[in-house]
Amino acid sequence: MKTQPTTEMTNSADEVRRIVRRAEKALIIAHIAPDGDTVGSALGLAWALRGWGLDVRLSCADPIPNELRFLPGSAEFAPRPPMDEDVIFVIDASDIERIGSLYDADAFGRVPVINIDHHVTNIRYGDLNLVVDKAATAEIIFDLLKAWDVEVDERIGTCLLTGIVTDTQGFRTSNTTPDLMRTSVQLMEAGAPLSQIMDLAFNRRSTSVLRLWGAALTNAQIADGIVWSEITQALLRSTGVTDAAGKGLVNFLSTLDGPLVAVLFREAADGRIDVSFRSVPGVDISGVAFSFGGGGHPQAAGCVISGPLPEVRERVLNAVREAIAMQRGNHAPDRNAPATAAGVPLS
């Protein structure tokens, strides 16, 4: 069954097309700590726009993870700020701060900024905001290309299917809908190799990454329905891996039977703490992320917080404890109670 774009999508697609047709150069920006959805969606859009003759540049403030470098065009990403482009696309970022050092108020004020995202917490910072509640931004890009009558080839299909596969954790999240599966089938029919994508995105890790995960799992704690761990800069240096190497660990932590929420704290090179959340169906964690300036979905969210790791950990865990208690119908816990003190090692 072939799906059709909604009226809302068609109208938005027409607006985007009018802007694009007047442009000669486009900049497509992926968010910091890039994942498969922001990278795959940006690349899928880039290949489509190049088919229209646009000069497209790809930008990301952080390096592309090794497991995504199989995507066609992934080597083109560089931390390049806006220059002389006629239009800027920001992909899969709920807040403009999610593009990190690439934000330039003057440059962004000179040309149209098109915000394409699937997060319900998106703050609509673009001149045109194509924000739809979907499982992945790659779904929105696919619908956009359909509305434009763009032929999705193997290259575009591979990029977009990677976005869908990674953001749904291999079709395992609760927002994996029949429409998403139909979209995935169409991408496979275009030539996207599902089994290869699953293998490269999820199953290939270096010995250094395994050492990192092993250390982080050894240090994991559990209390109050929460399992958490942390990756410090010292741990990254000792194992010889990059900041992005621990991204999949929070998904692994969330598979532990018993806890309602998994939290991973990752210390960035600039000292800020990148916090990733996962929760079981029925526990909405997006509000916690939003309260700290982040965003996401009910079962998968994140934020970046400034401050020492112990302080950030305590603030976040207390907020998670309160969210669990409120949603489970219990009295809210005392925010001043140090949740970290109640944690016990998994081992």
C-alpha positions in Angstrom: 0.0 0.0 0.0 1.5 3.3 -1.1 1.1 6.1 1.4 0.3 9.6 0.4 1.5 12.9 1.9 -0.9 14.7 4.2 -2.4 18.1 3.2 -0.2 19.6 6.0 2.9 18.0 4.6 2.0 19.0 1.0 1.6 22.6 2.0 4.8 22.7 3.9 6.6 20.8 1.1 5.4 23.5 -1.3 6.8 26.2 0.9 10.2 24.5 1.2 10.3 23.9 -2.6 9.6 27.6 -3.3 12.6 28.6 -1.1 14.8 25.9 -2.6 14.0 26.7 -6.2 15.3 30.3 -5.6 18.5 29.0 -4.1 21.8 28.0 -5.6 23.7 27.0 -2.5 22.4 25.2 0.6 23.9 24.3 4.0 22.5 21.3 5.8 23.4 21.1 9.5 23.3 17.9 11.6 23.1 18.2 15.4 25.9 17.7 17.9 26.7 14.2 19.0 25.4 13.0 15.7 23.3 9.9 15.4 21.9 7.9 12.5 18.8 9.9 12.1 20.4 13.4 11.9 23.2 12.1 9.6 21.0 9.9 7.4 18.3 12.5 7.1 20.8 15.2 6.2 22.4 13.0 3.6 19.1 11.9 2.1 18.1 15.5 1.7 21.5 16.5 0.3 21.4 13.9 -2.4 17.9 14.9 -3.4 18.8 18.7 -3.6 21.9 17.9 -5.6 19.6 16.2 -8.1 17.9 19.6 -8.5 21.3 21.1 -9.3 22.0 22.8 -5.9 25.5 23.1 -4.5 25.0 21.4 -1.1 27.4 21.6 1.9 27.1 19.3 4.9 28.1 20.5 8.4 28.3 19.1 11.9 30.1 20.5 14.9 31.1 17.0 16.0 32.8 14.1 14.2 30.6 11.5 12.5 30.7 8.2 14.4 32.6 5.3 12.9 29.4 3.2 12.6 27.8 5.7 10.3 30.7 6.2 7.9 29.4 3.6 5.5 26.7 6.1 4.5 27.3 7.7 1.1 28.5 11.2 1.6 29.3 10.9 5.3 32.9 12.0 4.7 31.7 15.4 3.5 30.6 16.5 7.0 32.8 19.2 8.5 32.4 21.8 11.2 31.8 24.6 8.7 29.8 27.6 9.7 27.3 29.3 7.4 29.1 31.3 4.6 27.4 32.3 1.4 24.6 29.9 1.2 21.1 30.9 0.1 19.2 28.6 2.5 20.1 26.7 5.7 18.5 23.4 6.8 18.8 22.3 10.4 18.0 18.6 10.7 16.7 16.7 13.7 17.5 19.4 16.3 14.7 20.4 18.7 16.6 23.5 19.8 19.1 25.7 17.9 21.6 25.0 20.7 21.7 21.5 19.4 23.9 22.6 16.5 26.6 23.8 19.0 29.3 26.1 17.7 27.8 26.4 14.2 25.1 28.8 15.3 25.8 32.3 14.1 22.9 34.8 14.7 24.0 37.1 11.9 24.4 34.4 9.4 21.1 32.8 10.4 19.4 36.1 10.1 20.5 36.7 6.5 18.9 33.6 4.8 15.9 31.4 5.3 16.4 28.8 8.0 14.3 25.6 7.6 13.9 23.5 10.7 13.0 19.8 10.0 12.5 17.7 13.0 10.3 15.0 14.6 10.7 15.9 18.3 7.5 17.0 20.1 9.6 19.4 22.2 10.9 21.3 19.2 10.8 25.1 19.9 10.1 26.2 16.3 13.2 28.3 15.8 13.2 28.3 12.0 11.7 30.7 9.5 9.9 27.6 8.3 9.3 24.8 10.7 8.5 21.4 9.3 8.0 19.6 12.7 5.9 16.4 12.6 5.6 13.9 15.5 7.2 10.8 13.8 9.5 8.1 15.0 12.4 9.6 13.0 13.2 12.8 11.1 14.0 10.5 8.2 10.3 9.7 7.8 9.6 13.4 7.4 12.4 13.7 4.7 10.9 10.7 2.9 7.4 12.3 2.9 8.9 15.6 1.7 10.6 13.9 -1.2 7.4 12.1 -2.1 5.5 15.4 -2.1 8.2 16.8 -4.5 7.9 13.7 -6.7 11.6 13.0 -6.2 12.7 9.5 -7.1 14.2 7.8 -4.1 17.2 5.8 -5.3 19.4 3.3 -3.5 21.7 6.0 -2.1 18.9 8.2 -0.7 17.0 5.1 0.5 20.1 3.8 2.4 20.5 7.1 4.2 16.9 7.4 5.2 16.4 3.8 6.2 19.5 4.2 8.5 17.8 7.1 10.2 14.6 5.1 10.8 16.4 1.9 11.9 18.7 3.7 14.4 16.1 6.0 15.9 13.7 3.1 16.5 16.5 0.9 17.8 15.8 -1.6 15.1 12.0 -1.2 15.0 11.7 -1.8 18.7 10.4 1.5 20.0 6.7 2.1 20.8 6.4 4.6 17.9 7.1 2.0 15.3 3.8 2.4 13.4 2.4 0.7 10.3 3.1 3.8 8.3 6.8 3.7 9.4 7.0 0.0 8.3 5.4 0.9 4.9 7.9 3.7 4.5 10.7 1.2 5.3 9.5 -1.3 2.8 9.5 1.4 0.1 13.1 2.4 1.0 14.1 -1.3 0.8 12.4 -1.5 -2.6 14.5 1.4 -3.7 17.6 -0.7 -2.8 18.4 0.1 0.8 20.0 -2.9 2.3 18.3 -3.4 5.6 20.4 -6.3 7.0 23.6 -4.5 6.2 22.4 -1.3 7.8 21.4 -3.2 10.9 24.7 -4.9 11.1 26.9 -1.8 10.5 24.8 0.5 12.8 24.4 -1.9 15.7 26.8 -4.8 15.6 30.2 -3.4 14.8 32.3 -2.1 17.7 36.0 -1.9 18.2 37.9 -3.5 21.1 38.4 0.0 22.5 34.7 0.6 22.6 34.0 -2.7 24.2 36.6 -1.8 26.9 34.8 1.5 27.4 31.4 -0.2 27.7 32.8 -2.8 30.1 34.2 -0.1 32.4 30.9 1.9 32.3 28.8 -1.2 33.0 31.1 -2.2 35.9 30.4 1.3 37.4 26.7 1.3 36.7 24.3 1.9 39.6 20.7 1.1 40.3 18.2 2.6 42.7 14.6 3.9 42.8 13.7 2.4 39.4 16.6 4.0 37.7 19.8 2.5 36.3 22.6 4.8 35.4 26.2 5.0 34.4 28.7 7.6 33.3 31.5 8.1 30.8 34.1 10.6 31.9 36.9 12.2 29.8 39.4 10.3 31.8 37.7 7.0 30.9 37.6 8.0 27.2 41.3 8.8 27.3 42.2 5.5 29.0 40.3 3.5 26.5 41.3 5.6 23.5 37.9 6.3 22.0 35.9 9.4 21.1 33.1 11.2 22.8 30.5 9.6 20.5 31.6 6.0 21.3 29.3 5.6 24.3 26.1 6.7 22.6 24.6 3.2 22.2 25.3 2.3 25.8 22.1 3.9 27.2 20.1 1.6 24.9 21.9 -1.4 26.3 21.3 -0.2 29.9 17.6 0.1 29.1 17.4 -3.6 28.4 18.0 -4.4 32.1 14.9 -6.1 33.6 13.4 -4.1 36.4 14.4 -0.4 36.1 11.9 2.0 34.6 14.5 4.6 33.4 18.1 4.3 32.1 20.3 7.3 32.2 23.8 7.8 30.8 26.0 10.8 31.7 28.8 11.6 29.3 31.3 14.2 30.1 32.1 16.3 27.0 35.5 17.8 26.2 34.3 21.2 27.1 33.2 20.0 30.5 29.5 20.0 29.9 27.5 16.8 30.6 25.5 15.1 27.9 22.6 13.2 29.4 20.7 10.5 27.6 17.5 9.0 28.9 15.5 5.9 28.0 12.3 4.7 29.7 9.8 1.9 29.5 6.4 2.6 27.9 4.2 4.4 30.4 7.0 6.5 31.8 7.4 9.8 29.9 11.0 11.0 30.3 10.8 13.9 27.8 9.6 16.4 30.4 12.8 15.8 32.5 15.0 16.5 29.5 13.0 19.6 28.6 13.3 21.0 32.1 17.1 20.9 31.7 16.9 22.6 28.3 16.8 19.5 26.2 14.0 17.5 24.5 13.1 14.3 22.8 10.3 11.7 23.0 8.4 10.1 25.8 10.8 7.1 25.9 14.0 8.6 24.5 15.3 12.0 25.3 18.4 14.0 26.1 19.9 17.2 27.3 23.3 18.9 27.8 23.9 20.5 31.2 26.8 22.7 32.4 28.3 21.9 35.8 30.5 19.3 37.6 29.4 15.7 36.9 28.5 14.8 40.6 26.3 17.9 40.8 24.6 17.2 37.5 24.1 13.6 38.3 22.3 14.4 41.6 20.1 17.0 40.0 19.1 14.8 37.1 18.5 11.7 39.2 16.3 13.6 41.6 14.3 14.9 38.7 13.9 11.4 37.3 12.8 10.1 40.7 10.2 12.8 40.9 8.9 12.1 37.4 8.6 8.4 38.1 6.8 9.1 41.4 4.4 11.6 39.8 3.5 9.4 36.9 3.1 6.3 39.1 0.7 8.1 41.3 3.0 8.4 44.4 4.0 11.4 46.4 6.8 13.4 44.8 10.1 12.6 46.5 12.1 15.2 48.3 14.3 16.9 45.7 17.0 17.5 48.3 17.4 13.8 48.9 20.6 12.6 47.2 19.5 9.9 44.9 23.1 8.9 44.2 23.5 7.8 47.8 20.9 5.1 47.3 22.5 3.6 44.3 24.0 0.1 44.4 26.4 -1.4 41.9 24.9 -3.9 39.4 27.8 -6.3 40.0 
